[in-house]
Amino acid sequence: MKDITASGASVSDDGTGIEVISVPVSSIAYMTASLGEVSIFFNDVSSYEQSNLSTGESFQKSYVTVSCRQGDEVAFIERIADFSSSTKARTYLTFDATQSILPDQIGNNIKAFIKDNPVNRVTREPSLITDNGFTASTSYVVNDIDFAAAANMPILDLDCRDATYSASVLATWPNGGTGGATYDVDVGSSVGTIYEYTGGADSGFNVNAVGMSLDSYTVLSSTVKVASAYTVYAVFTSGLDGAEGTLTTLYGSSSGETVGFSATSENTSKQPITKHRFGVRHEDRVGLPAQADSPIYYEDELPTVIVVRRDSNYNITAYDYRGVVVASIPASVTEVDSSISSVVTFNGDTGGGLYIDQVGSSGGDTSGSFKGGLGRFGVIERDIGSVAAQKLARDLYKLYNL
């Protein structure tokens, strides 16, 4: 059993993210069974009142899949049918993906699919149709990733494939995001030797990433500043051999106040090298970082992909390469009297601005700076939502994975 979290979603294209859903019994359209699983499809259960779809695309019916013991699939369907037709039955079915409240005939695996995007009926993939001619939109594509809307395009997008080298040492690394050259890597101000990291089986990269040693980090030409909601994404392999499972500081500000994704110390000049931890802190916050209760195993699948959202209420959610929530930090924001001070020392505070001018370090730290290969790093100046964040994570992994 687990608790409801701030990461719970209202829509889901892939069955992950929705933690609890209650549906009228009268909305059941039909049920199907596969080995060890029953799917219940519903009429008129959607987050949309109307949809103007193009030729060749449709919204799939909402449905819930529930696991059961193999061989009990038909009995489970009959049980739901009997329940639905009973005059004494409750008028709603409630599915709780955080726990199993049903008899032991039913498994713990409950997934709810409330589609946020239409699908192309030919490919069964989320539709990119923009008109009746089946024209795919490329207007919002940055370095082979479709961000789907102008508002979701990154201000910072550092793609290792855009980096150039001179004698195997980094010479240029331009920003592909909407911020343009303002946020290019300033190679002259960067610290240590930054080199071309060879992709392959050890790292999981299908391209050569940008390599950083323990004593090196890159510096941006200007500081990226986001006041409240944001989305940050990264593709990397920690450790020179990709097998250490550690994550040193991946980004931060020159002050050392902004730091992620493995911040665990209140120190603003050095973060300890951690293993399987997720933590972030923001500008004008100098207490202990906001940290997840459960560990993240960065070496589970290489290269590692992390997409992190902070919503408008300052809840923080992290997704892995599958689009699965791996860390959820509830909002904890301290009110600050700006006439006295803007600095907050409250531990675990999720507020403050996201300031990034160092990629691979924070506070100029060279002892706990990032070590490994960095394939992609980007910042979006808004919370793109759970569905888009999950898709972004999967798309990044597909693009860079062997």
Beta strands, then each sheet from edge to edge (+ up, - down):
strand 1: 20-24
strand 2: 28-34
strand 3: 37-42
strand 4: 57-58
strand 5: 62-68
strand 6: 92-96
strand 7: 106-113
strand 8: 119-120
strand 9: 141-142
strand 10: 145-146
strand 11: 156-159
strand 12: 164-166
strand 13: 169-172
strand 14: 194-197
strand 15: 209-212
strand 16: 218-226
strand 17: 230-238
strand 18: 246-247
strand 19: 251-252
strand 20: 259-260
strand 21: 274-275
strand 22: 279-280
strand 23: 290-291
strand 24: 304-310
strand 25: 316-319
strand 26: 325-329
strand 27: 354-359
strand 28: 372-380
sheet 1: 1+ 6-
sheet 2: 2+ 3- 5+ 7-
sheet 3: 4+ 8-
sheet 4: 9+ 10-
sheet 5: 11+ 28- 15+ 14-
sheet 6: 11+ 28- 17+ 24- 25+ 26-
sheet 7: 12+ 13-
sheet 8: 16+ 27- 19+ 20-
sheet 9: 18+ 21-
sheet 10: 22+ 23-
end
